[in-house]
Each structure stands twice: as structure tokens, then as C-alpha cells.
Amino acid sequence: MAKFDLKFFMTRARVLAQYRAFLRASQRLRQRDESMALDVRERIYQGFRSQTEDDFAVRKLLADGARQLTLLESLCDDGRNLTDTAGESGDVDDSLPAAAGRPTWPWERVE
């Protein structure tokens, strides 16, 4: 039988908070691209379904999840900024990369 101590419940709260943050970020992504958001949401479900009781593995998964959440949130924010740059006339800002009409991935950014 598993030992349910304070550390267990604190870790569980962190995992659930991260899960909810991922779902909120995927909801923002859904407003831009439905198919990509569904794929991201499916990966979130699969990633959080795997259960482990190894404390080190859980901490590592939480750290990796934090990095991935930051990446997902930056992707959502980049999309919002790209759509907000069009003026009232619909003109696109020339300072944006050529791929401004599609989502940009962090590793494709040109500065």
C-alpha cells in the first residue's frame, strides 16, 4: 500500500496544477488552429496518464513539463502577436517573417 504523506499530496497538487495549465494553454491554441490544438491536447492526456511512484522521476517529469509549458505558452503568445499586427486595412507588417500567416515554432524563429 502506498504511503500518503504530506510530500505525496504536495507533489500531487503540483502535477494537477501543471496539468490544468497545459489544458488552459491548449485552449488558447485551439482558438488559432483546431487540429494542432487537438493533437497537443492528446499528447497532454497521454503524458499525464503515465503514473510513476519514483520521486526522482516525478520531479524530472515536472521540470520537463515546465519547460514544455513555457514553449507552448510562447507559441500561443506568438500567434496572438502575429494576428494583432494586421492593421484596419488588413495590411501585414513588412517587418514580420515571410511565414507570418502560419504558426511559428520556437526553433524556426529568425531574429
Secondary structure, DSSP 8 states (H G I E B T S, - for coil): -----HHHHHHHHHHHHHHHHHHHHHHHHHTT-HHHHHHHHHHHHHHHH-----HHHHHHHHHHHHHHHHHHHHHHHHHHHHHHTS-TT----TTS-TTTTS---GGG---
